[in-house]
Amino acid sequence: SIRWENLRDGMEDYEYFWLLAEEVKRVEALEGTKEWLAEAKRLLIVPEAVSKNLTQFTTDPRPILEHRDQVARMIERLKGIR
């Protein structure tokens, strides 16, 4: 059902944020890798275009999908840093 799909999407979004936060911690410990960290930390904050607070949020899926894509790409970038 649609509710289960939404629940799954929310769980996947949570996992993306968790993965990004873990990669930020890992990369922070490395020397000379500061260029991506500011952008990665910015992506950990839910933009106002998605949700202003717990009761005001968008019904348009585009901002959510765009932010999700940016988070996924950043995870891949940071995983490439050794």
C-alpha positions, 0 to 999 in steps of 0.5 A: 500500500502507499502507506507502507511505501511511504514508511519504507521511503522514510526509513531509507531517508533516515539510513541515508542521513545516518550513512552520511553522518558516519562518513562525515565522522570518518573523513573528519579524522583524515588529514587534508580532506576538509573541502567536502565536509562543509557541504556534507554537513550542510546536507545533514540539515533538512532544507526548509523547502522540505520541512520548516518544522514538524508541522509544516512540510512540502507536499511536492515530492521534488524538493525531497527527491532532489535533497535525497539525490544530493545526500546519496551523491555525497555519500558516494563522494565521501566513500571514495576518500581514503 
